[in-house]
Amino acid sequence: MRIGVPKEIKNHEYRVGLTPQSVAELTALGHEVWVETQAGAAIGFADEDYREAGAQIASHSSEVFQQGQLIVKVKEPLAVERAKLRPQHTLFTYLHLAPDRPQTEELMAGGATCIAYETVTDAQGRLPLLAPMSEVAGRMSIQAGAGCLEKARGGRGVLLGGVPGVAPGKVVILGGGVVGSHALAMAVGLGADVTVLDRSVDALRRLDSQYGNRITTLYSTRAAVREQVLAADLVIGGVLIPGAAAPKLVSAEMVKRMKAGAVLVDVAIDQGGCAETSHATTHAEPTYVVDDVVHYCVANMPGAVARTSTLALNNATLPFVVALAQKGTRRALEDDAHLLAGLNVARGVITCGSVAEAHGLKFHSPASLLEQL
């Protein structure tokens, strides 16, 4: 198979779909890999590294799309990239379609087979390709939030860990999943006063067993969320409904009543955000202020630590890339129900139920499309 790896063009996005090590695995199996020039240069993967791994270096992204059958990316394709997708392409990347109607419609119109990292599952019902970036984003959320709490950046002037004789900052984490548990680890490590809310009692038991009386766990009700958010110095939004738009747990009225200079880090922004006042920002301009509350809503947080993120992502995605290359898209999907769960768009229709529901579009069973691939 011919595999294409374009350079990411989203604002301050330095990750790359395949590392030279991953390319070497694929070329050793006899596949042809086309990598756009400088695709990994910002994180230490030079064109020469890719050449040594057996890749062909393309001078422009158009060549990558012309040569490639399987396109491996990191972030969702922007409009200029979507225009290059054709029915013969299989796109394998993060898509986050539920809050993005224009992307959804253009991918349908292009006719490509689009497999989203974030809805691929495993035997335990987890999301193995979302997990590594959720781990990174969860850990980064505390770093970002701690920085935003500094007075010079609009925050309350609170040190999360406090000092002897001064109370620590209060961190409230909405969601005890992958993002929440990794944010929790960082917040506890800094010595913050941490409360985590979730609707899974099992998740709360797990966290309580791990941290004991160093944290507070609360079952997530509207009243509990409201009470904790209003008392917080830093709120981390880490809720997720796989493939669907994030629930709006923090209302605009709640934001208005939060402490002046408090910080909201909305890690759920890729899926539309969990606060009514959230909208996506970039690493170039990561924050904005609503009602004296600093909002950090960068939609590609792991891109700031792009080398670590790329290596972690490739560890998870490479087996699926190998399967798609070795078997072809149709056979790979037929053989692996977990990869099939990642199919979001194919032959111009929606094959992910939560995406179809979010946009009021007709849902088609992924299995029903296999014969057309």
Disulfide bonds with the S-S distance in Angstrom:
none
